[in-house]
Amino acid sequence: MITVPSTIRDTEGLDGVSITQTGNNYTTTIESALNTSTDLAQAGAVFNDAIRLSDGGLWTGSTQLEASSASNEQPYEPMYLQDINAVQADVGAMLANPNAITVGGQAITDPALISELQTIQGQLATLQHEAPLSVGNSAAEVAAQGTIALTQQQILSEVNGDATLATALNGAAYQSGTGFTNVGFQPLPTGSDSAASLGAAEGSAAAPPTLAQIGSVFNAAHDLEVGGLNANNLTEFNTDMQAVVTGLTNILNSPTALASIEANEQAGMSPQGQALTAQQEQALTTVHLETVLNQVELQISKFDPMYATNPNDAARSTNDNILDIVDIVNNDAALATAAGDVSVANNGAQPNQTFAASGAGGFGEFAGYLNGIGGVNDHGGTILQFQDNQAQTNFWSQFIAEANQLNNTLGGIANGTVQPNASEVQSLITQINNYNEFGSSFSGSQGGVFGDRFDNELLSGTLKTDTANAVSALQSVEANGLNATNAAQLVAAGVGFVADANDVSGNNLPTGGGSFVGSATTVAGATTTGAATVGTTVPVSGAVDGNGNPTANPVDGLANDGFGVSNPDPNAGAGAGNSGSAGAGSGTDSGAPSTSMLSSAIAGDIASLVQALEGGHASAIGSAIATLTAAIGGNSGNSGNAAGGASAGSSPGSNGSPPVIDTGSTDFTDHGSNFGHSHHFEHMWH
């Protein structure tokens, strides 16, 4: 058992703890673990890394879209092959010198080991051969995915079926980037999707299932996708996921079932250090469970169908989404307990979780990725931070600043220091809905690897859930006055906004260097280098294009393929290979660009319209027409797009710079200038 902080973040292992323990002379950091070793614990950690990479399927950067949107992301297929090659080299070294074999630095006496290693050597050769053949959805590629899944499971079964070896590996456990105790060659979580298990997971409205019953089916689905989802297993996977949706819905619709899960919540702290009462922790648990439901629904509605049209992006999206769901459950003490996955010790003085070996119970953890040498919060391991362009840097800066402002305002209402009137409540609801639309529309317009990584947070995950809870709580305050229940819901939504902004921005690098500052309440302070374009403000507009410029219509990330007006489909023809140029102006209160900038803006908008027409997407076409119309009317600010360009000038000049909510005040009337001005919210998103 290893006690770790309860503030573990993204499933991708970016924020991993040091996983080389005192007394172990093997390493599981990526810089060293890939070196040839005769230690089976080290080889097993590398194999774990490969298993996690194969979750959802391998992908490459071979297509124009993935290559153009990778932004520091490494395709999984070559990284997977690198891992398997390293394990193969380790096994070869062990067979060449059996007396040197160790497990966690300790010698092992196991008469069956040499024979097993010889078998594994052949199986690794199969994986080496099949991995490059497995990316895609042709019959041959689907067959390769099936071979990878079967072969990986055979290796795990052989290792863990040897009691002597399994005991030794358990004795060399290490703490992974997910916060869980991992062992080399860790088995996949145990689950079942038998007819009886599916029925139990669904339950009924009158008799909701337990989270453990739902988690068992989820585990079965999760194990199924290792190696890839395809025509051979998607039907079974979707049946499992539909059962998960039904079961979660039945729990969420049952006050009794929710109360049972949340009964033992205690006062604690948010990941950002905000003190929470037991009732606020309970409300936050409800938010987490609703987020899980939203992300499972997103998997069914968007990512699963993508395997037929874009298996690269589908694989990357599924990997992030499903692992994130596991992370949400296991980082909430009440949900983790209800799922049976971990034992928890949580109190106000020491809000820590004590994790047992992962993989047990529902929503079981996969072993974590290899980490960088920096230990806690090191991003130099298997998965790297996303390198943002200027538009993306502007987006995250706005996203962070407004999240903290909203949290301050919602918290003030919850504790009674901010007392809005009916008009101010409605304006705040509009702002929150616009913030939601802003995130959803921007993610939908980006497409490519950006969408793969962040759709589950921005499109139909925690942002959607936090928005719904904030709006519901504000409506309750307006109708019933402030009470303990809606106050707790307000706090939970505000904490959720900040946690989401911290999590996703922490997996990004601003343009020009530095890092994002998750506690910032201003755009200028949201990066350590002030990298956001001058004039970028909050509150944000709702519907935006690929460069964050306001548009008349939001991008529907569920319905289209992820290309926006200023992030055009690279396969759409004219100018697709042109990187474009960045607009330099900041916009004015009048919204009137200079004559020299106007002709450039119109030219760029015409090119965007042509590309949208070629792409055939109604929302992109509508957005392009609106942007062009505004440019012709002298009210577009500085779009600054060259034909086919992917970068952009940052500041729409249509309304000038809207005021920023003064959330530092305890008197709500200080916020008055930000409410009642509908033009500040005109095109606000998600």
C-alpha positions as semicolon CSV with decimal commas, in nm:
position;residue;x (nm);y (nm);z (nm)
1;M;0,000;0,000;0,000
2;I;0,133;0,343;-0,097
3;T;-0,022;0,667;0,025
4;V;-0,028;0,941;-0,236
5;P;-0,186;1,287;-0,256
6;S;-0,546;1,296;-0,369
7;T;-0,465;1,559;-0,631
8;I;-0,362;1,321;-0,905
9;R;-0,444;1,465;-1,242
10;D;-0,473;1,351;-1,602
11;T;-0,485;0,982;-1,685
12;E;-0,215;1,021;-1,943
13;G;0,052;1,001;-1,678
14;L;0,187;1,346;-1,748
15;D;0,182;1,440;-1,384
16;G;0,354;1,132;-1,256
17;V;0,536;1,077;-0,933
18;S;0,886;0,938;-0,916
19;I;0,859;0,565;-0,968
20;T;1,203;0,451;-0,866
21;Q;1,182;0,346;-0,503
22;T;1,454;0,325;-0,242
23;G;1,603;-0,023;-0,239
24;N;1,527;-0,097;-0,604
25;N;1,820;-0,081;-0,843
26;Y;1,602;-0,081;-1,150
27;T;1,441;0,223;-1,309
28;T;1,111;0,289;-1,477
29;T;1,181;0,636;-1,615
30;I;1,171;0,651;-1,991
31;E;1,529;0,778;-2,023
32;S;1,666;0,464;-1,857
33;A;1,400;0,195;-1,881
34;L;1,445;0,158;-2,256
35;N;1,811;0,065;-2,206
36;T;1,885;-0,306;-2,212
37;S;1,848;-0,469;-1,871
38;T;1,831;-0,815;-1,721
39;D;1,577;-0,704;-1,460
40;L;1,226;-0,834;-1,521
41;A;1,062;-0,557;-1,316
42;Q;1,217;-0,298;-1,545
43;A;1,124;-0,494;-1,859
44;G;0,772;-0,530;-1,720
45;A;0,734;-0,156;-1,667
46;V;0,825;-0,101;-2,032
47;F;0,576;-0,367;-2,138
48;N;0,313;-0,188;-1,927
49;D;0,390;0,128;-2,121
50;A;0,327;-0,057;-2,447
51;I;-0,005;-0,195;-2,320
52;R;-0,125;0,154;-2,230
53;L;-0,019;0,287;-2,571
54;S;-0,224;0,015;-2,739
55;D;-0,538;0,110;-2,543
56;G;-0,787;0,214;-2,811
57;G;-0,550;0,118;-3,089
58;L;-0,220;0,239;-3,229
59;W;-0,203;0,544;-3,453
60;T;0,054;0,715;-3,671
61;G;0,121;1,066;-3,796
62;S;0,112;0,954;-4,154
63;T;-0,200;1,145;-4,261
64;Q;-0,195;1,517;-4,339
65;L;-0,428;1,595;-4,052
66;E;-0,227;1,418;-3,784
67;A;0,103;1,550;-3,918
68;S;-0,021;1,909;-3,933
69;S;-0,185;1,906;-3,591
70;A;0,062;1,692;-3,392
71;S;0,220;1,989;-3,211
72;N;0,478;1,795;-3,009
73;E;0,263;1,481;-2,989
74;Q;0,432;1,153;-3,074
75;P;0,232;0,890;-3,266
76;Y;0,173;0,577;-3,061
77;E;0,270;0,310;-3,314
78;P;0,642;0,398;-3,326
79;M;0,653;0,447;-2,948
80;Y;0,486;0,110;-2,901
81;L;0,739;-0,055;-3,130
82;Q;1,020;0,114;-2,939
83;D;0,889;-0,039;-2,616
84;I;0,852;-0,388;-2,761
85;N;1,201;-0,370;-2,912
86;A;1,338;-0,273;-2,570
87;V;1,163;-0,562;-2,393
88;Q;1,284;-0,799;-2,664
89;A;1,642;-0,679;-2,606
90;D;1,597;-0,735;-2,231
91;V;1,470;-1,089;-2,282
92;G;1,758;-1,162;-2,518
93;A;2,008;-1,040;-2,258
94;M;1,844;-1,255;-1,990
95;L;1,856;-1,568;-2,204
96;A;2,219;-1,496;-2,289
97;N;2,310;-1,472;-1,920
98;P;2,049;-1,649;-1,702
99;N;2,254;-1,599;-1,386
100;A;2,213;-1,222;-1,420
101;I;1,833;-1,224;-1,417
102;T;1,682;-1,018;-1,133
103;V;1,342;-0,888;-1,033
104;G;1,362;-0,546;-0,873
105;G;1,731;-0,600;-0,821
106;Q;1,682;-0,929;-0,640
107;A;1,793;-1,265;-0,779
108;I;1,515;-1,510;-0,863
109;T;1,514;-1,888;-0,853
110;D;1,247;-2,017;-1,089
111;P;1,303;-2,341;-1,286
112;A;1,027;-2,252;-1,535
113;L;1,158;-1,904;-1,611
114;I;1,395;-1,981;-1,901
115;S;1,130;-2,172;-2,091
116;E;0,880;-1,894;-2,034
117;L;1,126;-1,631;-2,155
118;Q;1,190;-1,830;-2,471
119;T;0,816;-1,839;-2,537
120;I;0,785;-1,468;-2,467
121;Q;1,073;-1,399;-2,704
122;G;0,871;-1,548;-2,989
123;Q;0,558;-1,361;-2,884
124;L;0,745;-1,031;-2,877
125;A;0,863;-1,102;-3,230
126;T;0,498;-1,135;-3,330
127;L;0,421;-0,797;-3,178
128;Q;0,719;-0,643;-3,355
129;H;0,585;-0,772;-3,686
130;E;0,219;-0,684;-3,634
131;A;0,242;-0,334;-3,485
132;P;0,328;-0,152;-3,811
133;L;0,050;-0,344;-3,986
134;S;-0,221;-0,261;-3,733
135;V;-0,298;0,106;-3,799
136;G;-0,621;0,146;-3,994
137;N;-0,947;-0,035;-4,052
138;S;-0,884;-0,268;-4,347
139;A;-0,936;-0,640;-4,300
140;A;-0,561;-0,696;-4,274
141;E;-0,517;-0,414;-4,024
142;V;-0,807;-0,538;-3,814
143;A;-0,652;-0,885;-3,813
144;A;-0,322;-0,737;-3,692
145;Q;-0,504;-0,556;-3,411
146;G;-0,659;-0,883;-3,302
147;T;-0,320;-1,055;-3,304
148;I;-0,170;-0,779;-3,091
149;A;-0,452;-0,803;-2,837
150;L;-0,426;-1,181;-2,813
151;T;-0,046;-1,191;-2,796
152;Q;-0,026;-0,924;-2,527
153;Q;-0,279;-1,112;-2,316
154;Q;-0,085;-1,435;-2,361
155;I;0,231;-1,272;-2,229
156;L;0,050;-1,126;-1,929
157;S;-0,115;-1,461;-1,854
158;E;0,212;-1,652;-1,874
159;V;0,398;-1,413;-1,646
160;N;0,120;-1,390;-1,389
161;G;0,047;-1,761;-1,413
162;D;0,395;-1,832;-1,276
163;A;0,341;-1,792;-0,902
164;T;0,712;-1,751;-0,826
165;L;0,759;-1,479;-1,085
166;A;0,432;-1,303;-1,001
167;T;0,526;-1,294;-0,631
168;A;0,864;-1,148;-0,712
169;L;0,711;-0,881;-0,936
170;N;0,460;-0,789;-0,666
171;G;0,752;-0,744;-0,430
172;A;0,906;-0,496;-0,674
173;A;0,596;-0,277;-0,703
174;Y;0,644;0,082;-0,808
175;Q;0,433;0,395;-0,787
176;S;0,316;0,501;-1,132
177;G;0,219;0,834;-1,281
178;T;-0,148;0,762;-1,214
179;G;-0,079;0,743;-0,840
180;F;-0,144;0,372;-0,824
181;T;0,086;0,090;-0,726
182;N;0,194;-0,090;-1,042
183;V;0,390;-0,409;-1,098
184;G;0,578;-0,523;-1,404
185;F;0,363;-0,710;-1,658
186;Q;0,054;-0,595;-1,470
187;P;-0,265;-0,787;-1,556
188;L;-0,554;-0,604;-1,717
189;P;-0,851;-0,517;-1,493
190;T;-1,098;-0,796;-1,431
191;G;-1,446;-0,755;-1,574
192;S;-1,740;-0,934;-1,728
193;D;-1,991;-0,853;-1,999
194;S;-2,195;-1,172;-1,977
195;A;-2,569;-1,135;-2,013
196;A;-2,607;-1,153;-1,638
197;S;-2,336;-0,889;-1,585
198;L;-2,493;-0,656;-1,839
199;G;-2,831;-0,689;-1,669
200;A;-2,680;-0,624;-1,329
201;A;-2,492;-0,319;-1,458
202;E;-2,807;-0,167;-1,602
203;G;-3,028;-0,229;-1,301
204;S;-3,352;-0,035;-1,318
205;A;-3,497;0,296;-1,213
206;A;-3,654;0,128;-0,911
207;A;-3,344;-0,077;-0,826
208;P;-3,031;0,101;-0,950
209;P;-2,711;-0,101;-0,985
210;T;-2,403;-0,055;-0,772
211;L;-2,107;0,131;-0,919
212;A;-1,905;-0,189;-0,882
213;Q;-2,152;-0,375;-1,106
214;I;-2,127;-0,101;-1,367
215;G;-1,750;-0,097;-1,328
216;S;-1,721;-0,468;-1,400
217;V;-1,883;-0,420;-1,743
218;F;-1,671;-0,111;-1,800
219;N;-1,359;-0,318;-1,728
220;A;-1,468;-0,577;-1,983
221;A;-1,516;-0,305;-2,245
222;H;-1,186;-0,142;-2,156
223;D;-0,997;-0,470;-2,191
224;L;-1,170;-0,528;-2,524
225;E;-1,025;-0,214;-2,680
226;V;-0,662;-0,302;-2,605
227;G;-0,500;-0,340;-2,946
228;G;-0,778;-0,145;-3,116
229;L;-1,150;-0,113;-3,174
230;N;-1,273;-0,232;-3,510
231;A;-1,552;-0,407;-3,698
232;N;-1,484;-0,728;-3,503
233;N;-1,535;-0,589;-3,153
234;L;-1,715;-0,253;-3,174
235;T;-2,060;-0,409;-3,144
236;E;-1,969;-0,582;-2,820
237;F;-1,791;-0,270;-2,695
238;N;-2,094;-0,054;-2,767
239;T;-2,328;-0,299;-2,598
240;D;-2,111;-0,276;-2,288
241;M;-2,097;0,103;-2,301
242;Q;-2,473;0,131;-2,346
243;A;-2,516;-0,078;-2,032
244;V;-2,279;0,160;-1,850
245;V;-2,487;0,458;-1,967
246;T;-2,811;0,296;-1,849
247;G;-2,666;0,202;-1,512
248;L;-2,512;0,544;-1,445
249;T;-2,835;0,714;-1,546
250;N;-3,032;0,499;-1,304
251;I;-2,794;0,587;-1,021
252;L;-2,799;0,959;-1,098
253;N;-3,179;0,959;-1,111
254;S;-3,202;0,793;-0,771
255;P;-3,145;1,018;-0,468
256;T;-3,119;0,708;-0,253
257;A;-2,849;0,547;-0,467
258;L;-2,651;0,873;-0,483
259;A;-2,680;0,923;-0,110
260;S;-2,550;0,572;-0,051
261;I;-2,239;0,643;-0,259
262;E;-2,177;0,982;-0,102
263;A;-2,269;0,895;0,258
264;N;-1,913;0,869;0,387
265;E;-1,777;1,186;0,226
266;Q;-1,579;1,401;0,464
267;A;-1,459;1,759;0,454
268;G;-1,149;1,794;0,243
269;M;-0,967;2,005;-0,011
270;S;-1,004;2,058;-0,382
271;P;-0,700;1,979;-0,600
272;Q;-0,629;2,353;-0,600
273;G;-0,637;2,379;-0,220
274;Q;-0,990;2,512;-0,173
275;A;-1,148;2,392;0,153
276;L;-1,466;2,190;0,099
277;T;-1,731;2,083;0,346
278;A;-1,866;1,728;0,344
279;Q;-2,181;1,845;0,164
280;Q;-1,973;2,024;-0,099
281;E;-1,763;1,709;-0,145
282;Q;-2,087;1,517;-0,198
283;A;-2,201;1,764;-0,463
284;L;-1,861;1,735;-0,630
285;T;-1,896;1,355;-0,637
286;T;-2,226;1,396;-0,821
287;V;-2,048;1,623;-1,070
288;H;-1,780;1,358;-1,121
289;L;-2,035;1,084;-1,181
290;E;-2,224;1,300;-1,430
291;T;-1,894;1,371;-1,606
292;V;-1,829;0,999;-1,642
293;L;-2,172;0,958;-1,798
294;N;-2,111;1,245;-2,041
295;Q;-1,778;1,101;-2,150
296;V;-1,918;0,751;-2,203
297;E;-2,192;0,905;-2,416
298;L;-1,927;1,098;-2,612
299;Q;-1,743;0,773;-2,674
300;I;-2,056;0,617;-2,819
301;S;-2,171;0,918;-3,020
302;K;-1,842;1,045;-3,164
303;F;-1,531;0,836;-3,113
304;D;-1,670;0,492;-3,193
305;P;-1,809;0,596;-3,535
306;M;-1,474;0,759;-3,616
307;Y;-1,311;0,416;-3,643
308;A;-1,488;0,372;-3,979
309;T;-1,365;0,703;-4,121
310;N;-1,055;0,813;-3,930
311;P;-0,905;0,532;-3,722
312;N;-0,598;0,741;-3,631
313;D;-0,797;1,008;-3,451
314;A;-1,044;0,753;-3,318
315;A;-0,764;0,556;-3,149
316;R;-0,607;0,865;-2,993
317;S;-0,945;0,997;-2,877
318;T;-1,052;0,667;-2,722
319;N;-0,723;0,628;-2,540
320;D;-0,754;0,964;-2,373
321;N;-1,126;0,942;-2,305
322;I;-1,146;0,595;-2,150
323;L;-0,836;0,636;-1,937
324;D;-0,969;0,971;-1,818
325;I;-1,294;0,808;-1,708
326;V;-1,096;0,561;-1,498
327;D;-0,901;0,850;-1,350
328;I;-1,217;1,042;-1,256
329;V;-1,364;0,749;-1,066
330;N;-1,045;0,656;-0,885
331;N;-0,955;1,008;-0,780
332;D;-1,289;1,057;-0,607
333;A;-1,282;0,880;-0,271
334;A;-1,655;0,804;-0,266
335;L;-1,667;0,676;-0,623
336;A;-1,351;0,472;-0,579
337;T;-1,495;0,305;-0,271
338;A;-1,828;0,237;-0,441
339;A;-1,649;0,087;-0,741
340;G;-1,443;-0,138;-0,512
341;D;-1,119;-0,031;-0,674
342;V;-0,923;0,120;-0,386
343;S;-0,930;0,166;-0,013
344;V;-0,933;0,527;0,093
345;A;-0,831;0,725;0,396
346;N;-0,964;1,078;0,368
347;N;-0,991;1,342;0,638
348;G;-0,966;1,717;0,662
349;A;-0,622;1,721;0,819
350;Q;-0,466;1,480;0,570
351;P;-0,684;1,446;0,259
352;N;-0,493;1,157;0,108
353;Q;-0,601;0,839;-0,061
354;T;-0,433;0,508;0,014
355;F;-0,429;0,298;-0,298
356;A;-0,419;-0,078;-0,314
357;A;-0,285;-0,259;-0,618
358;S;-0,463;-0,127;-0,924
359;G;-0,687;-0,337;-1,144
360;A;-0,911;-0,469;-0,867
361;G;-1,278;-0,372;-0,867
362;G;-1,472;-0,166;-1,117
363;F;-1,316;0,103;-1,335
364;G;-0,978;-0,062;-1,277
365;E;-0,657;0,120;-1,360
366;F;-0,424;0,025;-1,641
367;A;-0,059;0,047;-1,546
368;G;0,084;0,395;-1,604
369;Y;0,313;0,526;-1,873
370;L;0,686;0,558;-1,823
371;N;0,771;0,895;-1,672
372;G;1,041;1,152;-1,718
373;I;1,336;1,195;-1,488
374;G;1,184;1,491;-1,302
375;G;0,942;1,291;-1,089
376;V;0,632;1,474;-0,973
377;N;0,471;1,685;-1,246
378;D;0,742;1,594;-1,494
379;H;0,612;1,600;-1,849
380;G;0,912;1,441;-2,015
381;G;0,789;1,084;-2,017
382;T;0,600;0,885;-2,279
383;I;0,332;1,149;-2,336
384;L;0,447;1,505;-2,399
385;Q;0,263;1,831;-2,351
386;F;0,080;1,974;-2,649
387;Q;0,264;2,267;-2,808
388;D;0,008;2,540;-2,864
389;N;-0,003;2,794;-3,144
390;Q;-0,107;3,152;-3,075
391;A;-0,480;3,088;-3,111
392;Q;-0,461;2,792;-2,873
393;T;-0,254;2,991;-2,623
394;N;-0,515;3,267;-2,633
395;F;-0,789;3,010;-2,581
396;W;-0,634;2,846;-2,275
397;S;-0,549;3,186;-2,125
398;Q;-0,913;3,292;-2,154
399;F;-1,032;2,952;-2,037
400;I;-0,820;2,966;-1,720
401;A;-0,896;3,327;-1,633
402;E;-1,270;3,295;-1,669
403;A;-1,279;2,962;-1,481
404;N;-1,123;3,129;-1,178
405;Q;-1,348;3,433;-1,208
406;L;-1,657;3,214;-1,227
407;N;-1,540;3,008;-0,931
408;N;-1,493;3,324;-0,725
409;T;-1,836;3,454;-0,820
410;L;-2,015;3,124;-0,761
411;G;-1,835;3,080;-0,431
412;G;-1,936;3,431;-0,327
413;I;-2,300;3,359;-0,402
414;A;-2,275;3,030;-0,212
415;N;-2,140;3,192;0,103
416;G;-2,378;3,487;0,085
417;T;-2,122;3,762;0,029
418;V;-2,245;3,809;-0,327
419;Q;-2,621;3,861;-0,356
420;P;-2,734;3,895;-0,718
421;N;-3,072;4,024;-0,823
422;A;-3,282;3,836;-1,078
423;S;-3,137;4,023;-1,375
424;E;-2,781;3,959;-1,259
425;V;-2,852;3,588;-1,211
426;Q;-2,979;3,563;-1,568
427;S;-2,675;3,747;-1,701
428;L;-2,444;3,516;-1,508
429;I;-2,626;3,212;-1,649
430;T;-2,574;3,356;-1,998
431;Q;-2,205;3,406;-1,927
432;I;-2,166;3,049;-1,802
433;N;-2,344;2,906;-2,105
434;N;-2,124;3,119;-2,329
435;Y;-1,812;2,994;-2,152
436;N;-1,928;2,638;-2,214
437;E;-1,997;2,711;-2,579
438;F;-1,660;2,883;-2,614
439;G;-1,475;2,569;-2,509
440;S;-1,690;2,332;-2,710
441;S;-1,682;2,539;-3,027
442;F;-1,307;2,595;-3,014
443;S;-1,231;2,227;-2,958
444;G;-1,467;2,131;-3,238
445;S;-1,301;2,375;-3,476
446;Q;-0,949;2,248;-3,408
447;G;-0,986;1,884;-3,508
448;G;-0,681;1,665;-3,541
449;V;-0,474;1,574;-3,239
450;F;-0,594;1,876;-3,040
451;G;-0,950;1,746;-3,063
452;D;-0,831;1,393;-2,987
453;R;-0,675;1,505;-2,661
454;F;-0,922;1,764;-2,537
455;D;-1,268;1,685;-2,677
456;N;-1,346;1,473;-2,373
457;E;-1,286;1,769;-2,141
458;L;-1,425;2,047;-2,361
459;L;-1,688;1,893;-2,583
460;S;-1,893;1,661;-2,364
461;G;-1,715;1,605;-2,038
462;T;-1,653;1,800;-1,722
463;L;-1,712;2,143;-1,879
464;K;-2,058;2,040;-1,989
465;T;-2,128;1,892;-1,646
466;D;-1,997;2,191;-1,452
467;T;-2,204;2,424;-1,670
468;A;-2,523;2,225;-1,616
469;N;-2,469;2,220;-1,239
470;A;-2,388;2,590;-1,218
471;V;-2,696;2,684;-1,419
472;S;-2,919;2,448;-1,222
473;A;-2,793;2,587;-0,891
474;L;-2,840;2,949;-1,001
475;Q;-3,192;2,874;-1,118
476;S;-3,260;2,717;-0,780
477;V;-3,122;3,024;-0,601
478;E;-3,345;3,246;-0,810
479;A;-3,655;3,035;-0,748
480;N;-3,602;2,927;-0,387
481;G;-3,337;3,150;-0,241
482;L;-2,998;3,034;-0,118
483;N;-2,994;2,706;0,074
484;A;-2,740;2,445;0,172
485;T;-2,814;2,225;-0,128
486;N;-2,782;2,482;-0,406
487;A;-2,489;2,647;-0,228
488;A;-2,299;2,317;-0,230
489;Q;-2,386;2,272;-0,597
490;L;-2,253;2,620;-0,678
491;V;-1,925;2,546;-0,503
492;A;-1,891;2,209;-0,676
493;A;-1,947;2,365;-1,018
494;G;-1,696;2,642;-0,951
495;V;-1,434;2,397;-0,826
496;G;-1,503;2,187;-1,134
497;F;-1,443;2,480;-1,369
498;V;-1,106;2,551;-1,208
499;A;-1,002;2,185;-1,190
500;D;-1,084;2,138;-1,557
501;A;-0,892;2,450;-1,660
502;N;-0,591;2,343;-1,452
503;D;-0,595;1,987;-1,581
504;V;-0,619;2,053;-1,952
505;S;-0,401;2,365;-1,963
506;G;-0,138;2,177;-1,763
507;N;-0,107;1,940;-2,058
508;N;-0,024;2,231;-2,290
509;L;0,273;2,457;-2,355
510;P;0,209;2,823;-2,444
511;T;0,354;2,958;-2,763
512;G;0,692;3,118;-2,704
513;G;0,776;2,919;-2,391
514;G;0,685;2,934;-2,026
515;S;0,384;2,761;-1,879
516;F;0,020;2,824;-1,795
517;V;-0,079;2,959;-1,452
518;G;-0,389;2,773;-1,338
519;S;-0,481;3,019;-1,061
520;A;-0,486;3,329;-1,283
521;T;-0,794;3,550;-1,293
522;T;-0,667;3,762;-1,584
523;V;-0,569;3,665;-1,936
524;A;-0,236;3,843;-1,903
525;G;-0,151;3,642;-1,592
526;A;-0,257;3,305;-1,731
527;T;0,091;3,232;-1,867
528;T;0,426;3,290;-1,704
529;T;0,538;3,491;-2,007
530;G;0,216;3,683;-2,078
531;A;0,194;3,500;-2,410
532;A;-0,170;3,575;-2,491
533;T;-0,223;3,837;-2,758
534;V;-0,288;4,184;-2,622
535;G;-0,661;4,255;-2,636
536;T;-0,765;3,896;-2,563
537;T;-1,025;3,930;-2,290
538;V;-1,293;3,767;-2,079
539;P;-1,587;3,719;-2,059
540;V;-1,548;3,525;-2,378
541;S;-1,765;3,515;-2,686
542;G;-1,952;3,190;-2,739
543;A;-1,920;3,049;-3,088
544;V;-1,567;3,081;-3,222
545;D;-1,376;2,956;-3,522
546;G;-1,041;2,780;-3,526
547;N;-0,859;3,099;-3,432
548;G;-1,097;3,201;-3,156
549;N;-1,271;3,463;-3,370
550;P;-1,643;3,502;-3,292
551;T;-1,876;3,343;-3,545
552;A;-2,251;3,339;-3,588
553;N;-2,274;2,962;-3,557
554;P;-2,090;2,733;-3,315
555;V;-1,898;2,440;-3,456
556;D;-2,079;2,118;-3,375
557;G;-1,794;1,897;-3,269
558;L;-2,021;1,592;-3,260
559;A;-2,164;1,638;-3,606
560;N;-1,873;1,759;-3,818
561;D;-1,525;1,623;-3,870
562;G;-1,353;1,886;-3,660
563;F;-1,249;2,144;-3,921
564;G;-1,333;2,508;-3,863
565;V;-1,318;2,817;-4,080
566;S;-0,960;2,908;-3,997
567;N;-0,845;2,553;-3,931
568;P;-0,939;2,414;-4,274
569;D;-0,944;2,053;-4,383
570;P;-0,590;1,985;-4,515
571;N;-0,742;1,761;-4,780
572;A;-0,985;2,027;-4,901
573;G;-0,768;2,164;-5,180
574;A;-0,667;2,524;-5,238
575;G;-0,399;2,655;-5,011
576;A;-0,411;2,359;-4,775
577;G;-0,036;2,347;-4,744
578;N;0,007;2,718;-4,676
579;S;0,081;2,796;-4,317
580;G;-0,060;3,145;-4,343
581;S;0,039;3,454;-4,156
582;A;-0,068;3,600;-3,827
583;G;-0,274;3,916;-3,804
584;A;-0,103;4,178;-3,596
585;G;-0,377;4,418;-3,489
586;S;-0,564;4,416;-3,162
587;G;-0,901;4,550;-3,275
588;T;-1,073;4,862;-3,150
589;D;-1,393;4,949;-2,970
590;S;-1,541;5,063;-3,298
591;G;-1,441;4,742;-3,469
592;A;-1,313;4,932;-3,773
593;P;-0,992;4,788;-3,917
594;S;-0,751;4,995;-4,119
595;T;-0,785;4,997;-4,497
596;S;-0,463;4,800;-4,538
597;M;-0,578;4,534;-4,297
598;L;-0,930;4,521;-4,443
599;S;-0,823;4,393;-4,783
600;S;-0,606;4,128;-4,622
601;A;-0,891;4,020;-4,393
602;I;-1,137;3,994;-4,680
603;A;-0,892;3,792;-4,886
604;G;-0,840;3,552;-4,601
605;D;-1,210;3,524;-4,534
606;I;-1,283;3,452;-4,900
607;A;-1,020;3,179;-4,897
608;S;-1,173;3,035;-4,579
609;L;-1,517;3,038;-4,743
610;V;-1,382;2,853;-5,046
611;Q;-1,222;2,591;-4,825
612;A;-1,540;2,555;-4,620
613;L;-1,742;2,505;-4,937
614;E;-1,497;2,244;-5,058
615;G;-1,518;2,068;-4,723
616;G;-1,896;2,060;-4,749
617;H;-1,967;2,137;-4,383
618;A;-2,270;2,355;-4,319
619;S;-2,151;2,502;-3,990
620;A;-1,811;2,596;-4,135
621;I;-1,980;2,751;-4,440
622;G;-2,215;2,954;-4,221
623;S;-1,926;3,073;-4,005
624;A;-1,720;3,169;-4,311
625;I;-2,007;3,369;-4,460
626;A;-2,064;3,550;-4,131
627;T;-1,696;3,636;-4,096
628;L;-1,672;3,757;-4,456
629;T;-1,986;3,967;-4,419
630;A;-1,847;4,129;-4,108
631;A;-1,516;4,201;-4,279
632;I;-1,689;4,367;-4,573
633;G;-1,892;4,575;-4,331
634;G;-1,579;4,690;-4,156
635;N;-1,667;4,519;-3,830
636;S;-1,451;4,210;-3,817
637;G;-1,144;4,333;-3,637
638;N;-0,826;4,168;-3,761
639;S;-0,871;3,815;-3,885
640;G;-0,531;3,825;-4,051
641;N;-0,559;3,493;-4,232
642;A;-0,362;3,426;-4,545
643;A;-0,524;3,183;-4,786
644;G;-0,517;2,843;-4,628
645;G;-0,346;2,983;-4,321
646;A;-0,368;2,805;-3,992
647;S;-0,257;3,092;-3,769
648;A;-0,446;3,412;-3,707
649;G;-0,467;3,758;-3,565
650;S;-0,622;3,732;-3,228
651;S;-0,857;4,009;-3,136
652;P;-1,204;4,054;-3,281
653;G;-1,287;4,422;-3,279
654;S;-1,664;4,395;-3,294
655;N;-1,734;4,494;-2,936
656;G;-1,400;4,615;-2,814
657;S;-1,275;4,466;-2,489
658;P;-1,554;4,354;-2,258
659;P;-1,500;4,425;-1,890
660;V;-1,365;4,153;-1,667
661;I;-1,572;4,043;-1,371
662;D;-1,435;4,189;-1,049
663;T;-1,464;3,872;-0,849
664;G;-1,235;3,998;-0,580
665;S;-1,512;4,207;-0,433
666;T;-1,761;4,076;-0,182
667;D;-2,026;4,321;-0,303
668;F;-2,211;4,189;-0,605
669;T;-2,295;4,541;-0,724
670;D;-1,931;4,572;-0,831
671;H;-2,014;4,317;-1,099
672;G;-2,299;4,523;-1,230
673;S;-2,113;4,661;-1,530
674;N;-2,066;4,310;-1,658
675;F;-2,430;4,212;-1,649
676;G;-2,717;4,334;-1,858
677;H;-2,494;4,398;-2,162
678;S;-2,606;4,126;-2,397
679;H;-2,351;4,212;-2,663
680;H;-2,080;4,074;-2,437
681;F;-2,239;3,732;-2,469
682;E;-2,361;3,736;-2,828
683;H;-2,175;3,443;-2,969
684;M;-2,070;3,273;-2,652
685;W;-2,017;2,912;-2,660
686;H;-2,050;2,597;-2,449
